[in-house]
Amino acid sequence: MSDADVLSSCQTRASAVSSMLSGDKATALSAALQDPPLGAKDMGARDLNSKTVMSVLDAVNEGDVDCIIAKLADKE
C-alpha cells in the first residue's frame, strides 16, 4: 500500500470516527483503532491516526473510560 493510500485510509477513518462521536463512544473508539498505519513511513498518516484515537478518548467522560476500554476486543 502506498503512502498516499495509507493517508487516504486514515483520512476516511478520521471522518467516519468524527461523525460517530455524537453516538456510541465505544463504537467510535473501535473504529478509530481499526487498521492502524503500522510501519507507515508517512508521519502525517501516523499523526492523523493518533489524533483520531485521541479525539475519541477526549470525548469520553473521565468516569466512562474504563468501561469503554473494557468493551474493546483483545486485538484492539
N, C-alpha and C positions, 0 to 999 in steps of 0.2 A: 504494500500500500504506500503510495507516495505521500510526502509531507502535506501536499495540498489536500489529498483525500482525508488524511488524519485530521487536519484542521477543519475541513468541511464537516466531518463527522462530529467533532467536538462542538462546532457552532450549532449544528442541528440539535444535538443533545441539550445544549445550554438553553436554546429557545424552548424546547419541549419541557424541560425542567422548570423554567421560569413560569410557564403557563400552569404548571401543576402546583405552584407554591400556595395558591389560594385554597387548595383542597387538602388531600391526604399527604402529609409531610413524609410519612414512611414510604409511600409510593414514589414521591419525588426523590427521596434520597436513594432508593433502589435504582431508579432510572439514572441518576447522576453518577452512580458507581459502575454502570454497565460499560463494558468495553473501554477501559481507560487506555490512554495512549502510552502504554508501557514501551520503553525503548525508543520512543519517537525522538527524532533529532530536533524537531521544531519546538522551540521553547514556548512559542506563542500558543500552540495547541496544549502543551502541558500546563501552562499557566491558566488558560481558559478552563481546562478540565478541573483544576484545583479550585478556581473561583466558583465554578458551578456547584461543586460539592459544598464548599463553604457557604454559598448563598442559601442552601437548604438548611444547613446547621444553624446559620444565623437567624433563620425564620422560625426555628423551633423554640418554643418556650423552654427555658432552662430546666424546669421540672419534668419535661417530657422527653428529654434527650435519651435517657437510659431506656425508656420504653420503646422509642423508635429504633434505637440501635439493636435492642433485643429482637425486633421483628426482622432484622436482616438475615439472609441466608448465610451459612458459613463461608461460602466463597466470596461474598460481598465484603 
